[in-house]
Amino acid sequence: MGALVYYATAIPWEFPGFGVGACFDALLALHDQWLRGEPLVMREHRFLLVARRPPAQAAA
């Protein structure tokens, strides 16, 4: 759980509004799930957009 809390606090743009106090009940539920041997599944979608200026046209 410490690693999960560290991860969530290290990148606040991924978990807006995260705080141990604010999310304590959810963290406790995740901890109980982990103790029962159930996996923690996280799904993320990331995109990389690359924009390039078209090459300049040769003067005719």
N, C-alpha and C positions, 0 to 999 in steps of 0.2 A: 504494500500500500504506500510505503514511503516513496518508492520509485514513481508510482502513478501521481502522487501529490507533487513531487518534484517536477515531473514532466508537465503537469497542468499549470504550475506556477511559472515554469521557465518560458512557456510560449503562451502568453495571455490572449493573443489573438485567436487561438484555437479554442479556448475555453473562457469566453467573456463572462465576467461576473463570478468566476470560480474563487472560492475561499474555503478553507477547512471548516470554519464555523457555519458558513452558509450552506455547504454541501455535506455536512457531517452525517446526516441520516442516509444519504445515498452512498457515501463512502463506507459506512458501516454495513449496509446491505451488500455492497460489492465485496467487502472483506468476508462476510459470512458465505457468500457465493463461492469465493475462492477457497475457503476452508472446507467446503463440501466437495471440492474437486471439480467444480464447474468452471469451464473456461471463461475468460474475459475476452469477448470478441469486440474489436473496434474496426469500423469500416470508415475509410477516408477516400475521398476522391480529390486528386490534385491535377491541375492542368498547367501546362507551360505554353504560353502564347508568344510566338516570335513574330514581330512585324519588321519588315524590311522595305526600305524605299526601293522602288524599281530603278533599274539602271537608267542613267540619263540617255536620251535619244541623241544620236549623232546629228549634227546640223546638215541639212540637205543642200 
